[in-house]
């Protein structure tokens, strides 16, 4: 049976992040960025990229992977591009900085880009592209694991070599309309969903994992063996995984090689952080502002007018859940809560927080 989990109101999540990361030496501004990043994910229902990441960020800090109170710096710059050394700072801080750099250059030049090396986990990518899209900027964010975290078997192999290599894109619409926010991994599913299933003692659906012989498996535990005895399939699965594989190669080239962050080398259990590449475009500076908005609204209207397929509620636009307002309570599975309380103990912090136990670690 899975360990008992808890549910926590938003005020508790804020307090946990502030207490833990304050004790670890992070500044108030850093804690605010991390809080908003993780809460945005959980508000949108992506708990694997939200509250569940609290112990990972804390453990990576204690292991020296993340450096508190460090700031990213621009090490090479042109009018349209910025190369950034994150200096092992908190991942969300470097990602916010990179998106701002690319956006500022796009507003001046029409197109702007930024690349980040020596970065760390940035959690949910969609958190970073929705805001610029609401301000009229189209933003594309590509992320790899900087040469570590191999967990995806390239199409044609059963051995893990690639990371999940996600991408996100924020696309603006007319003022007052929610932007389109696309956030996907190039693996068939995000790694966090495998971890959540393992934490809850549940199997995963067929078609997510294969063992070293290439046979499908529904047991998530093997994915976390050392070395891994199971790998994620690329987006498209066993039949069409070449598509996810090729998308992953694009991300490796931009976020790994171009950023100088490092490309996948099959390091299965080595966490080397994140490499980032951000591309921003401003339709107004490029001279297509009004035409762009009209085209987008006509396109969206056409999608929304389509008849639903049998058994479907119809076309659902990406970003419908993104960026929700304050909410909660948020579920925290048993193993994650145990890791959080262990960190609190190690930091000599109280474990007396406003949480409600949930039976059997249920979510």
GUZAGU-721850 format. One record per residue (C-alpha): z, y, x. Coordinates in steps of 0.25 Angstrom, whole numbers, padded with zeros to 4 digits, always signed. Each point is the difference from the previous one (the first is absolute). Layout:
BEGIN
ZYX;...
This chain:
BEGIN
+0000+0000+0000;-0003+0014+0005;+0011+0009+0004;+0005+0009-0010;-0007+0014+0000;+0004+0013-0006;-0006+0012-0007;+0003+0014+0004;-0002+0014-0007;-0008+0010+0008;+0012+0008+0004;+0005-0013+0008;-0013-0002+0007;+0000+0015+0004;+0014-0002+0005;-0003-0013+0008;-0012+0006+0007;+0008+0013+0003;+0013-0008+0005;-0008-0011+0008;-0010+0009+0007;+0010+0012+0002;+0009-0010+0008;-0013-0005+0008;-0003+0015+0004;-0011+0004-0009;-0001+0015-0004;+0002+0004-0014;-0015+0003-0001;-0004-0014+0005;+0010-0006-0010;-0007+0008-0011;-0014-0004+0004;+0005-0015+0000;+0007+0001-0013;-0012+0006-0007;-0009-0010+0006;+0008-0012-0004;+0004+0005-0014;-0015+0004-0003;-0003-0015+0002;+0011-0005-0008;-0003+0010-0011;-0014-0005-0001;+0005-0015+0000;-0003-0003+0014;+0014-0005+0004;-0005-0008+0012;-0004+0013+0006;+0011+0008-0005;+0015-0003-0001;-0002-0013+0007;-0005+0007+0013;+0014+0006+0002;+0005-0011+0009;-0013-0001+0008;+0000+0014+0004;+0015+0000+0004;-0002-0013+0008;-0012+0005+0007;+0008+0012+0003;+0012-0008+0006;-0011-0008+0008;-0006+0012+0006;-0013-0001-0007;+0003+0013-0008;+0005+0012+0008;+0009+0010-0009;-0002+0015+0001;-0014-0002+0007;-0011+0008-0004;-0015-0003+0000;-0009+0009+0009;-0015+0003+0001;-0005-0004+0013;-0015+0003-0001;-0006+0009-0011;-0013+0006-0004;-0004+0009-0012;-0002-0013-0009;+0009-0011+0007;+0014-0002+0005;+0005-0011+0009;+0015-0002-0003;+0011-0008+0008;+0011-0003-0010;+0009-0003+0012;+0006-0012-0008;+0006+0010-0010;+0003-0004-0015;-0014-0005-0005;+0000+0008-0013;+0002+0013+0008;-0012-0003+0009;-0008-0004-0012;+0003+0013-0008;-0003+0008+0013;-0013-0007+0002;-0004+0002-0015;+0003+0015+0002;-0007+0002+0013;-0013-0007-0006;+0001+0008-0013;+0002+0014+0007;-0013-0003+0008;-0007-0004-0012;+0003+0013-0007;-0005+0007+0012;-0012-0008+0003;-0003-0009-0012;+0003-0012+0007;+0013-0004+0008;+0006-0012+0007;+0012-0004+0007;+0004-0013+0008;+0014-0005+0003;+0004-0009+0011;+0015-0005+0004;+0003+0001-0015;+0009-0009-0009;+0000-0006-0014;-0004+0011-0010;+0003-0009-0013;-0009+0003-0012;-0013+0007+0004;-0002+0005-0014;+0012+0009+0002;-0008+0009+0010;-0014+0002-0007;+0004+0004-0014;+0006+0014+0003;-0012+0004+0008;-0009-0005-0011;+0008+0008-0011;-0003+0012+0009;-0015-0002+0000;-0002-0008+0013;-0006-0014+0001;+0008-0008+0011;-0002-0014+0006;+0011-0007+0007;-0002-0012+0009;+0011-0008+0006;+0001-0012+0010;+0012-0006+0007;-0003+0005+0013;-0003-0014+0006;+0012-0007-0006;+0004-0007-0013;-0011-0010+0000;+0001-0006-0014;-0014-0001-0006;-0010-0011+0003;-0014+0006+0003;-0011-0006-0009;-0004-0013+0006;+0014-0003+0007;+0013-0005-0005;+0008+0007+0012;+0006+0013-0002;-0006+0011+0008;-0001+0013-0008;+0011+0008-0007;-0002+0004-0014;-0007+0013+0004;+0001+0008-0013;-0007+0012-0004;+0002+0011-0010;-0008+0011-0006;+0003+0012-0009;-0011+0006-0008;+0002+0013-0007;-0004+0003-0015;+0000+0013-0009;+0013+0008+0001;+0011-0006-0008;-0007-0014+0000;+0007-0011+0008;-0008-0003+0013;-0005-0014+0003;+0009-0007+0010;-0005-0013+0006;+0010-0008+0009;-0004-0014+0004;+0001-0010+0011;-0011-0007+0006;+0007-0013-0001;+0000-0007-0014;+0014+0006-0002;+0010+0009+0007;+0010-0006+0009;+0012+0006-0007;-0004-0009-0012;+0002-0013+0008;+0013+0005+0005;+0005+0003-0014;-0004-0014-0005;+0007-0006+0012;+0013+0008-0002;+0000-0004-0015;-0003-0015+0004;-0013+0000-0008;-0013-0005+0003;-0012+0008+0001;-0013-0001-0008;-0011-0010+0006;-0010+0008+0008;+0009+0009+0007;+0004-0009+0012;-0006-0011+0008;+0007-0009+0010;-0005-0003+0015;-0010-0010-0005;-0006+0009-0010;+0006-0006-0013;+0006+0009-0011;+0015+0001+0000;+0009+0007-0010;+0013-0001+0008;+0002+0014+0006;+0011-0005+0010;-0011-0005+0010;-0005+0014+0001;+0012+0004+0007;+0002-0011+0010;-0001+0002+0015;-0012-0002+0002;-0005+0001-0014;-0004-0013-0007;-0007+0008-0011;-0009+0012+0000;-0005+0010-0010;-0015-0001-0004;-0009+0013+0001;-0003+0007-0013;-0010-0008-0008;+0007-0013+0003;-0005-0013+0005;-0014+0002-0007;-0003+0015+0003;+0010+0003+0011;-0011+0005+0009;+0001+0013-0008;+0014+0003+0003;-0002-0005+0015;-0011+0010+0002;+0008+0011-0006;+0012-0004+0009;-0010+0002+0012;-0003+0014-0004;+0015+0003-0001;+0002-0006+0014;-0011+0008+0006;+0005+0014-0006;+0015-0002+0000;+0001-0009+0012;-0011+0003+0010;-0003+0014-0003;+0014+0005-0002;+0004-0008+0013;+0011-0007-0007;-0004-0014+0003;-0009-0011-0007;+0005-0013-0006;+0001-0011+0011;+0006-0011-0008;+0015+0004+0003;+0006-0007-0012;+0014+0005+0001;+0000+0012+0008;+0002+0013-0007;-0007+0011+0007;+0000+0011-0011;-0012+0007-0006;-0013+0006+0004;-0006+0010-0010;-0013+0007-0002;-0001+0011-0011;-0013+0007-0005;+0001+0012-0009;-0011+0007-0007;+0000+0013-0008;-0011+0000-0011;+0002+0015-0001;-0002+0003+0014;-0012-0009+0000;-0006+0008-0011;+0001-0011-0011;+0013+0004-0006;-0004+0002-0014;-0011-0010+0000;+0010-0011+0006;+0010+0002-0011;-0011+0000-0011;-0006-0013+0006;+0014-0006+0001;+0004+0003-0015;-0013-0005-0005;+0002-0013+0008;+0014-0002-0005;-0004+0003-0014;-0011-0011+0001;+0010-0010+0005;+0010+0003-0011;-0010-0001-0010;-0004-0014+0003;+0003-0011-0010;+0011-0010+0006;-0003-0014+0004;+0006-0011-0009;+0015-0001+0003;+0000+0013+0008;+0006+0014-0004;-0012+0006+0006;-0003+0007+0013;+0012+0005+0007;-0002+0011+0010;+0007-0001+0014;+0013+0009+0001;+0005-0002-0014;+0013-0004+0005;+0000+0009+0012;+0010+0011+0003;+0009-0002-0012;+0012+0008-0003;+0015-0003+0003;+0004-0013-0006;+0008-0012+0003;+0008-0009+0000;-0007-0007+0012;+0001-0014+0003;+0004-0005+0013;-0001-0015+0003;+0011-0008+0006;-0005-0001+0014;-0003+0014+0001;+0013+0005-0005;+0007-0010+0010;-0008+0007+0011;+0004+0014-0005;+0015-0004-0001;-0001-0006+0014;-0005+0013+0005;+0010+0008-0007;+0011-0009+0006;-0006+0002+0014;+0000+0015-0001;+0014+0000-0005;-0004+0006-0014;+0006-0003-0013;-0007-0011-0009;+0005+0006-0012;-0012+0005-0008;-0004+0001-0014;-0007-0013-0002;-0001-0011-0011;-0001-0014+0004;-0012-0008-0006;+0001-0015-0002;-0007-0009+0010;-0007+0012+0007;-0009+0002-0012;-0009+0012+0000;
